[in-house]
Amino acid sequence: MPQIRSLSINGRELRLLRYGRVDSTQRIARGLPVETVVIADSQTAGHGRYGREWVSPPGGLYTSIVLAPDPLLPLRAGVAVAEALSGCGIPARLKWPNDVTVDGKKIAGVLIEEADGAMILGIGVNLDRVPYPGATSVRAAGGRVTAPEELLSRILRVLLAPTADDAILTRYRALCATIGTEVSISIGRGLIRGRAVGIEPDGALIVSTAAGARRIASGECRHLYGRGIRSS
Ligand code: BTN
């Protein structure tokens, strides 16, 4: 059974369900009311975008937040995690749409799923441990390791602040390491390669390719560096 308490954020009362080890906070959050927050110490079946495993040992932040639909949530969530991490001394950047990176290495991930007309925002942050080679953590990147719940509160304060869409876009663009970078974007079986040149007001990525500008609403983005290819 979880510990249940209320969490007061920016004048809103959220319900916090705190678990020890779970399979996935995303599964637990399905069907729960809007403004419920699930947090766990570790996950045995944490998952990320494209069905990938999200390695979730104790010492990281694993949370799922049930929210009302918001078309800008992918950008809002990326900004919230990156700005909260800067409070731990981490110069976090965003790889479109919302991978959170430090020096090109992934430190946190965001997953948004829909259930019963609500959005389930899943956030995983590597605090203490680097879960796989090529990733990083708050500790490894030289930041101040905080308790997962403290980082969660900071994320929620940014996420739930009443911020106009254009202000979120401005902050997103400032944090986005993808703009100005050579990228490849996998969309289903297709691949688009070019230079990322901007973010549209709805969060779509604009890529300048040999065949002209392409507007990309969703896909898996890789940053390409020089001759070699490094994905972050
Ligand atoms: C990604 O980068 O692919 C997104 C990773 C999202 C991981 C979080 S951890 C908490 C929540 N529970 C899950 O099973 N996944 C998300």
Residues whose N, C-alpha, C, O or C-beta is under 5 A from the ligand:
A	BS01	BTN	S24 T25 Q26 A45 G46 H47 G48 R49 W54 L61 Y62 T63 G109 V110 L111 G122 I123 G124
